[in-house]
Amino acid sequence: MSDWIGKVPQAARDYMAGRRLDEVECILADIAGVARGKAMPASKFARQEKFYLPNSIFLQTITGEWADNPSGAFTEPDMVLTPDFSTATAAPWTADWTMQVIHDAMDQQGKPVPIAPRNVLKRIVGLYQDKGWKPVVAPEMEFFLVARNIDPNQPIIPPMGRTGRRAAAKQAYSMSAVDEYGKVIDDIYDFAEAQGFEIDGILQEGGAGQVEINLNHGDPVALADEIFYFKRLIREAALRHDCFATFMAKPIEGEPGSAMHMHHSIIDVATGRNIFSDEKGRETESFLHFIGGMQRHLPAAIALLAPYVNSYRRYVPDFAAPINLEWGRDNRTTGLRVPISGPEARRIENRLAGMDCNPYLGIAASLACGYLGLIEAENPRAEYLGDAYMSHDELPYNLGDALDLMADSAPMREVLGEEFCDVYESVKRNEYKEFLQVISPWEREHLLLNV
């Protein structure tokens, strides 16, 4: 691997031009999307073709506890991790010259580890490829910049802006609102450029200190890699300016939540044409079938799109989150929106996922629903033409119910993989159980002396 620098993207080579690389971070995403792995001197990385980590990292909960292993024995066999050089990128916030490289997780027989989130997404993309299709996604990332919070018992509050005032809410699309924390945004741009990432746009969302970053459309795995990297990049940019960046679905009481909207289109590999449009630019049956699959199967995928108890605080009726399975053209009150576009860019926007989801699993789950629709060829309900915020409830509103729906869905378990679904459910059941043992301020305030 001594010549590995020649295998990395141009942006990584440009970053290292004329410099001596000090360290390489060998990483992969766990169930939560947290980066796990090892850091090593660049000289050692150059001599090493692989390294090992126990597969138990996929049984670790967000609190650091360990979930039960659904397969029984907790022997923690090693996985073989090999670098995917196409993912090599700078870590421009470090004090020395550091590169990050995402690694593929294989078992000792050379097969993809089925419970690794990146492999789950690759599995779904492979199902499309087997049909001669190429899925294309374009994600939107929403997050909050908040004041430093080192006491979990204290509420989250907006950050202080350059005017000396805290960031204000209800300033969607305001340029002056973005300017309040312009230095953080500047560092986000600088870090992204150093890492070779292209930002399609940055805007102020409706919450106090809430920002949205749009990414260009592309390959699902490559875009999930970018979001995985972006979360770390954005956190590091915020820390430079005495604030936190949070991707919690609902960090501030009374404010909107943060979503990860996903735009989907499908390309026929043989013709290069978007299968959602015919030769005359009209909507196709495949377009309707994709929507029908989402309407039918999204309830069983919500546990992946809304993976924490906090995620369901975003699902508040008539509060800037479309918590329904309706679809409509240019209708932001529907959970499934068809944006204005030309025939070649016809796409479906899934607006249900929270920004707290693991990007690999969120994109995999959304694509899985559309894939099942294409295979089952079931049409959707009629387009919703009014205010869908007030439509009837169809989605689970707590993590326990969402996990029940996923566990009971044979089609979803088949496409995602039985072993992965068992592990994911075990991790999330453990987290839910931990949460239920915590007594909230609301309970102490209203129940302590009144019941």
N, C-alpha and C positions, 0 to 999 in steps of 0.2 A: 504493500500500500504506500510505498515511499513516494509515488507519483500521484497521490490522491488529490492534490490541489488541482491538477489538470482535469479532474472529473466533476468539479463543483460548478455551480452557476457563475455567470460572468460577474454578477454583483459581488459575490463572495471573493472572486479573484481580484476585482478592483479594490475591495476593501483592504485586502492584504498586500497589495502591490507596494513593494519597497519596504515592507515591514516583516518583522520576525514574529510568527505566530507563537503565542505562549501556551494556550490551553484550548482543549476541545471538550465541549459538553455533549456527552452521548445520552440522548434522551428519547423517551416515548411517553405517550399519554396513558394515564390509568383510567379507571372507570369514570372518575369525576372530571377528567381532562387535565389533571395536575401533571406537570412534567416530573417524571421519575427517571433515574439513571445514574450516571457517574461522570465526574469531571476528571480529566487526566491530562498530563503534559502532552503537548502536541507531538513531541518526539516519540513518546510511547504509542500514541494513537497511530502514528505513521508505521509502526512495526506490528500493529495488532489488527487482525482481520475481523475479529468478533470479540464480544465479551458476554458475560452471563449475569442474569438476574433471576431470582426466584419468581415463579408464576403467581405466588401469593400476593404480589403487589396489586393484582386485580381483585383481591378479596378485602382490600383495605377501604374502610369507610372514610367519609369526609372528615370525621373527627379523629381519625388515626386508629380506631379500633379495628378488629378483625371479624369479618362475617364468617358464618359457618360455611365450610366447603360442601357444596351440594353433592359432590362425587364421593364424599366420605372422608378418607384419610387426608390428613393435613401434612403431607410429606414435603411440600415446597420444592418440587423439582426445578432445576434450572432451565430457563429458556436460553436459546442462542440468539443474541442480538447482533445484527449486521447493519452497517451504515447504508442508508439511502442517500447517496451523494447529491442527488438532485435537490435535496432539502437543506443542504449546507448553507448557513447564513450567519452573518455577524451577530455578535452580542455587543452592540456599540455603547452600552451603558457601563461596561466593566472597566476596571482600572487598568487592566492589561489587554493585550490583543487576544480576543477569544472568539471561537467559532462554535456554533450549535449545529448538531447533525441529528435528525430524527432517524431512529433505527427500526428495522423490521424485526418483529418477534416471531421466531420459529421454534418448534419443539426440537428435541434431539434427533428426531428422524427426518428433519428438514421440512416439516409441514407447517403452514401458518398456524399460530396459536389462535384458536377460534374465539377466545374470550378477550383478545386485545382489540380495543375499539377501532384502531386504524384498519385492522384486518376485517372487522365486521363491515365497515364501509366498502372495503375492497370486494368483499363477498357480494354486496348488493350491486356494485358497479359491474361485477362479473356476470350477474344474472342479466343485466341489460345487454352486455356485450354478446352473450350467448344468443340473443335475439337479433343481433345486428344493429343495436342501438347504442348511442353514446349520450349519456345524461349530461346536461349542462346546468350549473347552478350559479346564482349570484346572491351572495348573502349580504344582509344589512346588520350591522352590529350597533346596539344601543347600550350605553353604560352611563353611570353617574360618576362625576368627580365630587368627592365629599371631603369635609374637614377630617383631619386625622382623628381616629377614634381608637383609643387604647383601652377603653373600659366597655366591655360588651353590655353592661347594664345601662349605659347611657344611649339615648336615641342618636341616630345618624342625623347630621345636619349638613347643609350645603357648605361649600368652601368659601373662603373670603376671596373676593375678586380684586382686581387691581385698583378699583375705586375705593376700597376699604369697606365695601358693603358685601354681604353674603349674596351668592348667586340667586337670582330671582326665578320663580316659577312662571308658567304661562307665557313664555317668551319664544314659542316655537318659531324657528327659521330666522330669529333675530341675529343679525351680524354683530351688533354691539354686545349681546349676551355672550357670544363666542369669544369676543375680544376680552371679556372680563378675565378669562383664564387663557389668554393667548399664548403665554410662554409654555404652558403644557402642550397646547396644540402644535406649537413650533417644534418642540422636541419630538412629538409623535411623527410629524412629517420628516424630521431629520433622521430619526431612527429607522422609519420605514424605507427611506431612500437608501440608507446604508445597507439595509437588509434586502433590497431589491424588490420591495413590495409597492405596488401601484394602488394608490387610493383614488377611488372614483369621485369622492366628495365627502366633506365633513359639514355637518349642520347642527344647529341647536334644536333639541327636542323639547317636549312640553314640560318636563320636570325641571326643578331647580338644579342646575349643574349637569343636566342630562344631555349627552352628546350622541350623535349617530354618525357612524362611518360606513360608507358604502364601498363595496369592492366590485371590481369588474367580473363579468361572468367567465366561467371556465370549468376545468375538470373538478369533479367533486372532491377527490382526495387532495389535490393540490390546494383547493380553497380551504378545506378543513385544516390542512397543515398551516396555512396562512393565519387562520383565526386562532389556532393553537399558539402560534408565535405572537400574534397581535395582542392577545390578552396579557402576555408577559411584557411586551413592549410598552403597552399603554400604562400598566402598573408602574413600570420603572420610570416613565416620563412623569407621572404624577408625583412619585416620591421625590423627584428632584425639586419639586416646588411646594413641598410641605403639605401635600394633600394625598388622599387615597383615590384610586380608581376602583370601582366595584362593579361586578357583573351580576350581582344578586338580582333576582327577578323583581323584587320589591324592597328596596333598602330603606325608603323614607315613607313614613305613614302619611297618607293623604296626597301623595304624589303618584303619577303614573308609574307603571312598571317598565322594565327594559326587555324588549323582545329581540329575537334573532329572526327577522323575516327572511324567507328563502324563496327565490325565484327559480322556477324549474322549466326547462324545455328539453326536448329529446331530439337528437339528430339521427337520421337514418345514415349509417356508415357508408352504405353502397352509393347513395345518391347525394349525400351531404346536405339534404333538405330537412328542415324542421318538420317532424311528423305531425305537429299540431296544425299545420296549414297544408292545403292541397295546391295543385298547380295553378289554380285561379285565385289563391290567397284566402280561401274560405276556411273556416274551422272544420276540422276533421272529426271522425268518430273517435280516433285515438285521443284527441284533445278532451272530448267529453268523457271517455272511459277513464282517463287519468284523474279527472275531477271526481268521477264516481267512485274510484278506488279510495281516494282521500276521504270522501264522505263516509264510506263504509268502514274503513280500517283505522282512521286516525284515533278513535277512542282507545283502541288497543295499543297505540303508539304514544299516548300522552305521557306515560311514565318515563319515556326517553326524552320528550320535549319539555317536560316540566318535572325535573328529577328530584326536587326537594320539597319539604313542607312549605317553605317560603314561596315556592313557585306558584302555589295556588292562591296566594294573596294578590297576584296579578290578575287572576281571573275574577274580576269584580264586574258585574253587569253595568253597562253604560259608563265605563270609566276608562276609555281610550284603549281597551283591549277587546278585540272581536272574539268572544268566547262562544263561537258557534261553528257549525259545519256548512253554513250557507255559502253559495258562490255568486259572484256578480262581476260584471264588467265595470271597472273603474269605481268600485264601491268599497270604501275603506271600513265600512261597518261589518263586512263579511269576513269570516275566517279564511276564505279562499277567494282571493281577488285576482281578476284578470286585468293587468295594467294596460293602458293605451300603448299600442305598438304597431309596427308594420307586420305583415304576414311572416317574414323571416325571423322576427323576434317574438312571435306570439309565445306567451309563457303564463304560468300559473304561480301566484305568490301565496305561499303558506304563511299566515300571520300568527299562528298559534304558539310557536316555539318561544321559550324564554331564553334570554342571553346567558342564563346559568347552565344551559345544557352543554354537555360535551359536544363540540362541533362535529366530531366524527359520527357520534351516535345520533345527534339531531338530524344531520343530513341523511344518514343511512335510514333512519325511521321514516322520514318524509318521502324519500325516494322509494322505500319499500311499499308504502301505501299506494303510490302512483303505479308502481310496477304491477302490483296485484290487480289494480283496476284495468290495466292494459291486458293482462292475461285473462281476467274474468269477463271483460267486455261488457261491463254493466254501466248503463247510463246514469248520470246524476239526477237529482231532483231539478225541477225548473229553476232557472235563475231567479235570485231574490232581488227584487227591484226597489224595495223600500229600505227602512232603517232596521238592519239585521241585529243591532244591539239588543233589540227587544224580542228576538226570536226565542223559541223554546230551548230548554236546556238539553244538551245531548252529551256533554263531556263530563268526565269525573272531576270533582272539585276538591279531592284530597288525594294524597299519595297512595294511601292504602287501597282505595277503590281503583285507582289507575293501575296499580300492580295486579289487582284481581283481573281486570280486563285483559291485560297483557298475558297473564298466565293462562287465561281461558281461550285465547285466540290461537287456534292451530295454524292458520295461514301465516300469522306474524311470527310465530315461533319457528316455523319451517324456513322462512326466508332469512331471518336474522341468525338462526342457528340455535338448536335446543340447548347446547351447553352454555352458550353465552347468556341466553334468557334465564337459565337457572342461576348462574352466578350473579347476574344483574339483580334479579329479584332478591337473592340472599343479602346482597350488600344493602339494597334499599329498604328491605324489611328491618334490617338491623338499625339503620339510621332512623327509621320511623319510630322504632321502639325506644331508641335513645331520646328522641324528641319528646315522646309522650311522658317521659320521666321528669321533664323540666316544668316547673310551675311558673307561669307567666305573671307579669305585673297585673294584667287584666283580672286574672283569677284572684290574686291577693286583694285587689281593690274592691271587687264587686261580690266576692263570695266569702271572704274571711269573716265578716261580721253580719252578713245579710241572710245566710241560708241556714 
